[in-house]
Every structure is written in C-alpha cells, then in structure tokens.
Amino acid sequence: MAESSSKRTGIQALRSRLRLLYHGHSPVAERFQVALLVVDLAIIAFFIATPLLRDKPVFLWLDFAVLVLVAVDLCARGLANNEPLRWLRQPTTIVDLFIMMTLLFPAWLANLGFLRILRLWTL
C-alpha cells in the first residue's frame, strides 16, 4: 500500500515538474521552452529535407528518432496538462498524433508526409 502511494506521489511530482517546465516563467522553464523550440525547428527542418533523404539508408533511423522525440514531447505535454481528456481533443494534439502515424509508417503514408509541416502549428 505504501508503494502505491509513493508511486502516485512520484507521478504527481513528475506532473508538477512538467507543468512548471512547460507553462512556467522561471529561468529554468524559459531555457526548457527555448530548447523545445530548437528541437521543434530541427524536426521541421527534417520534414522539409525528407524528400531529399528518403532514399538514403539513414532516413528510417532519423524518421524513427523524430518519432521518439515527438512521442516523448506529446506524453510530457499530456502529463503536464490539468485536463488530459480536453487536451486530447485539442487540434495541436490531434496534429501531433497524425504526424506520429506518418513517422511510424513512412512507406505507407508517404503521400501524406507533406502534412507534417502542420507541426509548425504546434509552435
């Protein structure tokens, strides 16, 4: 029973910390938000370069690495949100889920890959 409450406390502490990082105005939060912006811009640059990289052997590795980055960011934003169900219905969350699908299945969803640029909307 004590382990269960300590897990809850650990998750609550993580959620609180993520809220401070994503929505705070402290110097640490601002540095975190700038780092996220840099990562988002790098992801968008990858999306723009995708047609040039698609035939390279390293493409799938980069594609899946971007998938992991987007997934981690999406999970962290979900944990940082006070109303997860409402957050799931937000257009930016739906766009990120769609982008994750195009990253997970790049061969089958290649024709929809141009829609990855919608990631700009999440900035």
Backbone hydrogen bonds, N-H to C=O, Kabsch-Sander energy under -0.5 kcal/mol:
donor,donor_aa,acceptor,acceptor_aa,energy
5,S,1,M,-1.9
6,S,2,A,-2.0
7,K,3,E,-2.0
8,R,4,S,-2.2
9,T,5,S,-2.3
10,G,6,S,-2.3
11,I,7,K,-2.7
12,Q,8,R,-2.7
13,A,9,T,-2.5
14,L,10,G,-2.2
15,R,11,I,-2.9
16,S,12,Q,-2.4
17,R,13,A,-2.5
18,L,14,L,-2.8
19,R,15,R,-2.4
20,L,16,S,-2.1
21,L,17,R,-2.2
22,Y,18,L,-3.1
23,H,19,R,-2.5
24,G,20,L,-1.4
30,E,26,S,-2.7
31,R,27,P,-2.3
32,F,28,V,-2.3
33,Q,29,A,-2.6
34,V,30,E,-2.1
35,A,31,R,-2.4
36,L,32,F,-2.3
37,L,33,Q,-1.9
38,V,34,V,-2.3
39,V,35,A,-2.4
40,D,36,L,-2.8
41,L,37,L,-2.4
42,A,38,V,-2.2
43,I,39,V,-2.3
44,I,40,D,-2.3
45,A,41,L,-2.3
46,F,42,A,-2.1
47,F,43,I,-2.3
48,I,44,I,-2.3
49,A,45,A,-2.2
50,T,46,F,-1.0
52,L,49,A,-1.1
53,L,49,A,-1.6
54,R,50,T,-2.0
56,K,53,L,-2.2
59,F,56,K,-1.4
62,L,58,V,-2.3
63,D,59,F,-3.1
64,F,60,L,-2.6
65,A,61,W,-2.1
66,V,62,L,-2.5
67,L,63,D,-2.0
68,V,64,F,-2.2
69,L,65,A,-2.2
70,V,66,V,-2.8
71,A,67,L,-2.6
72,V,68,V,-2.8
73,D,69,L,-2.4
74,L,70,V,-2.7
75,C,71,A,-2.6
76,A,72,V,-2.5
77,R,73,D,-2.7
78,G,74,L,-2.1
79,L,75,C,-2.4
80,A,76,A,-2.1
81,N,77,R,-0.9
87,W,83,E,-2.5
88,L,84,P,-2.2
89,R,85,L,-0.8
89,R,86,R,-0.7
90,Q,87,W,-1.4
93,T,90,Q,-0.5
94,I,90,Q,-2.1
95,V,91,P,-2.6
96,D,92,T,-2.1
97,L,93,T,-2.2
98,F,94,I,-2.3
99,I,95,V,-2.8
100,M,96,D,-2.3
101,M,97,L,-1.7
102,T,98,F,-2.0
103,L,99,I,-1.9
104,L,100,M,-2.3
105,F,101,M,-2.1
109,L,105,F,-2.4
112,L,109,L,-1.2
113,G,110,A,-1.2
115,L,112,L,-1.8
116,R,113,G,-2.1
117,I,114,F,-1.2
118,L,115,L,-2.0
119,R,116,R,-2.4
120,L,117,I,-2.2
121,W,118,L,-1.8
122,T,118,L,-0.5
122,T,119,R,-1.1
123,L,119,R,-0.5
123,L,120,L,-1.3
